Amino acid sequence: MKKHIYYLLFSGIILSSCHQMNKEIDDVVNTKILYQSREFTVYNDSVVQGAFVAKALSRHHIISNYASPADKISPVVKFKFSINGGDNSAPAGKDNSILCAGDKEVYESPVIKFGSQYIDTTKQAGNAELKKGVQLILRVDMTDVRKSFKTKGYYQTFDGTKIFKNDFRGVFVAGNVSPLTWDWNNLYSHKELQMSDSNHDGIYEIRLTLNQHPDENKTAGTWRLSRDIRSFPQYESPDVLPDAIYNLSLEEMLNAIEPDSTFRTGKEWAGVWTRDISYSIILSMAILQPDVAMISLKKKVKNGKIIQDTGTGGAYPISTDREIWAVAAWEVYKVTGDNEWLSYAYQVIKNSINDDLQNIYDPITGMAKGESSFLDWREQTYPAWMQPADIYESECLGTNAVHFKANIVLSEMAALLGNTEDEKKYRDVADKIKKGVNQYLWQKDKGYFGQYLYGRNFKILSPKSEALGEALSVYFDLADEGKQKSIISNTPVTPFGITCIYPQIPGIPPYHNDAVWPFVESYWALASAKAGNEQSVVRAMCAVYRPAALFLTNKENFLASDGDYAGTQINSSNMLWSLSGNISLVYRLLFGMRFNANKLSFSPFVPKAFEGKRTLTNFKYRKAILNIEMTGHGNRIASFMIDGKESSDYAVPANLVGPHHVTIKLANTILPIGEINSVENLFSPQMPAVTWQNGRISWADTSKNIASIKILKNGELLKNEADSALAIDSGSYGDYQIIAVDKNKFESFASEPLQIYPPQKEQIIQLEKFASKSNNRYKGFSGDGFVEISKSVNQQLNFSININEDGDYIFDVKYANGNGPVNTENKCAFRSIAIDSKKAGTLVFPQRGKDEWSNWGWSNSLKIHLSKGVHQFSILLESWNENMNGEVNQAMLDCARLIQIDKK
C-alpha cells in the first residue's frame, strides 16, 4: 500500500497532463524489488526515495520527479577572505557567516578584520531560504596586513606562513553560495571574486549578486532516447530500469566524444584527462570505443612518456597516478589484438615507469610515493598542514594499486614481445609494491587497508578507508583472496554508497570528502563480485542505478549525507567515468567478461535478485559479432555453448570471425549473502592545534567528544594523555605529533610534526657559498643570498658538509618556486641528490604560488646515515628529472639543513 501511495503521489506531481501513463505507474505495484534500504528502494522498473520516484516506462524512456533540496538555498552565507587566493585567513572550520533572510534587496557585513571571525547571531526562521538575486556587500579590514608589509616586509598568517609584500597579488573571498566557491585550487583565477580598495584606506570591498540562476542545477524530468545506438551492443533483461539506464549511458557516451575523436571528460569538463579517460577505458570504453580510446590515450603522451595531469604542487612527481594509462592501454590491446598498438604502448609505459623507478619508488617500503589516485584536491583528503612536498612523500593505497598493476601490465607486454629480461624486471617491481602495501598499509584490526603513510621524517598510517584503493586492491589482486573477502565485508559503506574516504574530514566542504562517486561505486561492485559477496554487489549496483534514474544523467558525484547531486564543490552531468562504470555493470559484472591476449573469457556474477534471461546482441569482439544469451543466477556456469557446441573453458577464441551465438546457462548457485559494514556517515575529530612553548607541548581541545589524545614521538606512540599539555625534554631530538580520538574511536589526522632538538644538532649550509648567487631581488631568504637552479643554470650544484659524529641525519633544502599556484599547472622542480657520488634520493621543490618568489618553504626530507668526516653532496638534474612542463624546471635554493637524530 505504501508503495502504491508513492506512485500516486508521483502521478500527481508530474504526470497530471499525462493520463495515458497513469496505468503504467500504478502497475508498478506488482514489480519486484532489487534492493531496499531505509533511504531508497530500487525496483526492476523504478526507484523510490521518499516522495521522489523515477520510473522506466520502457527501455528507451524514463521519467523522474526528483527535485534537489538544494534548490531551496539556505540564507546563511558562509565565507572566508583570502590573500592571493589561498586558504590563509583562518583555520579550517573558522568561517564567517551572515544571514541574508528577509525582504531586503541588499545585505551588508560589518568591516571584518582579516584573520578574525564574524558570526551573524540573528535568529533564522525555520523555513527561510535565500531569495533570487539578493545582493551582498562584504568588507574586510586589511590595515594590519598592510602595516606588517610596511614594517616587516611580510605578513605572517595564522599557520606561520609568511606572505611577502612583493608577492601580494590581491584579496579574494571564498564561500558557499554561487558565485562564491570553496574551490581554493582555482580561487586566484576567479577575478569576479577579487575584492577592491578603491580609496586605498585598507578596507577591501566586494558586491555580489547571490542565487542569480537558481534553476541552473536542476535536472530534467524526462529522458527519452534521442540518438541512434543500434550499432552498439543491445541489452535486454527482465529488469527494464537497468536496461533503460544502460541505454541512457550509451547515449551519453556518444555525447562524450569530441569532433576530434577524443573523449570529453564530462558535460562541464572539456579536454582529455589521463586518469579520467583511463579509468573509463578500463571499465567499458575499450570495449565500446577502442579507436577513440587509442586516440585519447595518445593525446596524453609527451616525449614518449605518459602525461601526469596538472595537479598539486605542479603535477609530477607530486601526483604520480599517470600509470593508470598503462592499465587502460593494456585493456585496449586485449580487446583489439592490435600488435602495432601493443608495441607503441609498451615503449611509452616502459619509458614512464623507468622514470618512476628513479624518482618516486621508496627503496625501504618498495612502494610508490605521490598523491592519492584521482583524489587530487589536497585539502579534501590530506591534513591542512601537508605541503605538496609532504604529499610527494605520502605512500597511498590507490596510487600503489595503480603502480602494481602497471608493472604487471608491462611485464605481460614484455612476455608477449619476447623480452624475458623486462618480463622479470617489472614483475619484481610489482612484487615489491605488493609486499610493501600488505606490510605497511594493512590494518589487521579493521580488516581493510589504511589510506596512506604520511608524515615528514617518520611516517605513520592514516587509518581511514580509501574506497577506490580498496576496490582496486581487490580487482587488481593486490590483496590475496582472504584479504579480498575481508576488505569487501569490512570497509565502511554509508547509506547512499561507499564514500571516497571514511570517516569524513570535518570542516571540508563535500567533493572528494563527504561524497560518493558513481565510478568508484562501479569499481566497488566489480571488486565485490570478485570477492563473491552477493549482498555487496547488489547494494553497489543499486547505488549506481539510484542517482542515474532519479537525476536522468550520470553525474560525477553526489552528497554522502542525502544522495543529492547539488552541494558538492564541483559536479557535472554526462560524466565519462560515471557512464562507463554504469555500462561496466553489464559487461564486466553480470556477463563477467575478462579480456585476455588470445580470448574473451566469461565469469558471470548474477545476484538472485537479478535472475532471469538476459541477452546481449551485436557485441563486437575483434572480427566476430557475438549474440549472447544467458539464463539463471549465481557465479558458476553450468553450460557454455558457441553455436550450439559445448566449450569447456567458457571463452570465445580471439580468431573467431563473423556472427556467432553464445549460450550461457548458470547453475543457479545460492551464494553466501556476504556481510556489509553499513555505517552512518560520520566525521573524524578535528585535528588538534599544537604549540610548543617553555618546554611544553600543548594542544587545543578540539571537541567535547574527544575521549583521548595520542602523543607520538618519532612516529611511535609515546603515551595516551588526558591533559592538554606535556613537558618535553628539549635536550634530545624528537619529532612530535598529536592525534585526537573520539568516542567512536575515530582518529583525527595527526598534527603537523613538531621537531624539537638542541641547536647543536643542526647545521645550516648556505648554498650561495658554493655557487654564484642569483641577481633576482626576492625577499625572505637567509644568509647572503640564494642560488637558482634550472634546466640551464646550476644543473649540478656541489657542496661539502663536515660531519662531527657518525649517525643518522635528516636533510632538506629551503627553496622558493613561484612558477605557478600550489594546486595547478605543471612546473614542479625536482632533482636527484648524490652523496659521495652515490644516489641518495630525490628532492622536490613544488610550486608555492604564482609569482610568489619570496614564499620560502622546505623540500621533502631525506633520512641518511653519515660517518664522521667531510662528505660531498651534489644536487643534480638527471635525464629522468623531467617534469610535465618540459621547459621550466626551476627553483631558488636558499640553504640546506642537516639535523642529527639521536641514537636509540
Salt bridges, closest charged atoms under 4 A:
ASP27 OD2 - LYS23 NZ 3.21
GLU39 OE2 - ARG38 NE 3.18
ASP45 OD2 - LYS55 NZ 2.85
ASP87 OD1 - LYS80 NZ 2.94
ASP103 OD1 - LYS131 NZ 3.12
GLU108 OE1 - ARG139 NH1 2.91
ASP141 OD2 - LYS113 NZ 3.48
ASP144 OD2 - LYS113 NZ 3.53
GLU192 OE2 - HIS190 ND1 2.87
ASP197 OD2 - ARG146 NH1 3.28
GLU205 OE1 - ARG139 NE 2.92
ASP215 OD1 - LYS218 NZ 3.21
ASP228 OD1 - ARG230 NE 2.98
ASP239 OD1 - LYS32 NZ 3.39
ASP243 OD2 - ARG59 NE 2.67
GLU258 OE2 - ARG264 NH1 3.01
ASP260 OD2 - LYS299 NZ 3.94
ASP309 OD1 - LYS300 NZ 3.12
ASP321 OD2 - ARG275 NE 2.89
GLU323 OE2 - ARG322 NE 3.83
GLU331 OE1 - LYS334 NZ 3.44
GLU331 OE2 - ARG588 NH2 3.08
ASP355 OD2 - LYS305 NZ 2.78
ASP356 OD1 - ARG322 NH2 3.17
ASP356 OD2 - HIS403 ND1 3.97
ASP376 OD2 - ARG275 NH1 3.16
GLU379 OE2 - ARG378 NE 3.66
ASP390 OD1 - ARG456 NE 2.81
GLU393 OE1 - LYS369 NZ 3.21
GLU393 OE1 - LYS459 NZ 3.08
GLU395 OE2 - LYS459 NZ 2.78
ASP422 OD2 - LYS350 NZ 2.76
ASP428 OD2 - LYS424 NZ 2.72
ASP445 OD2 - LYS446 NZ 3.86
ASP477 OD1 - LYS530 NZ 2.44
GLU521 OE2 - ARG539 NH2 2.42
GLU611 OE2 - LYS608 NZ 2.79
GLU611 OE1 - HIS633 NE2 3.96
GLU629 OE1 - LYS613 NZ 3.78
ASP643 OD2 - HIS660 ND1 2.60
GLU721 OE1 - LYS719 NZ 3.13
GLU747 OE2 - LYS710 NZ 2.55
GLU752 OE2 - ARG456 NH1 2.86
ASP808 OD1 - HIS865 ND1 2.91
ASP812 OD2 - ARG897 NH2 2.73
GLU825 OE1 - LYS827 NZ 3.65
GLU825 OE2 - LYS850 NZ 3.89
ASP836 OD2 - HIS871 ND1 2.65
GLU882 OE2 - LYS791 NZ 3.05
ASP902 OD1 - LYS761 NZ 2.54
